[in-house]
């Protein structure tokens, strides 16, 4: 992983590789940000939220298997499948990621995309706060200010809607929990996702079999619905592949900055599809964005200070 100064001094090949990683990160976060459009299309095609989640679990499996083959990690996959302790960890992460998927699908298909945007804005700030509480990590003054601004933003959002923003908080907590547990798992991103999908696919199949017994077609009632259902596989796996590539090449500070592309796109989609933003709710986002700005500024300063010591 290279710092900005090292990249500047690097040769043409290294600069080209770093530029490719930057484009990959932007593409990954942009695809994740636009994922709600796919689920909105599925909802409009008559596919229910639970069915969307089940289909995503199923069709992500062959694509994640292909990713393992492409990365030549078959040996690692077999080793993981023969290690009970690792499988227990992955069962926990599979549970969290499936819950996160279900909540995001619900938010995308029921007019709660602003809540989803809020959840993914506060996620990195939650990571920082939880790191201090659970792992006794030190937080800078900028970090403390960012967390305080986010807390105010969440409180204002609760006041705006009359109750805690459960969708936003649930998305943030499940995504945070997934990230924390995945760090404990001795498996690459590709192999981890493949095993998670391998665990989730039978549940998805069982649910679709039950739905079929109720008269619901297994692959949608129209060719368009079928196409969108099949698209849930690559829509899940391709961003992960781009993300995994970028993570190996780019500084964490840059990845932390770029991750806000995702909720920003989700926010734009919510606004352009007619979700209401009350004045108080808008003010809550102002505080959230202020916290994000402080967070990014602190990350940039920390990265520069670390680079100066090298």
PyMOL commands that set and color helices and strands:
alter all, ss='L'
color gray80, all
select helices_A, chain A and resi 4-9+12-33+35-44+49-70+74-81+84-109+113-135+141-161+166-182+189-213+223-249+252-258+260-272+279-309
alter helices_A, ss='H'
color red, helices_A
deselect
rebuild
show_as cartoon
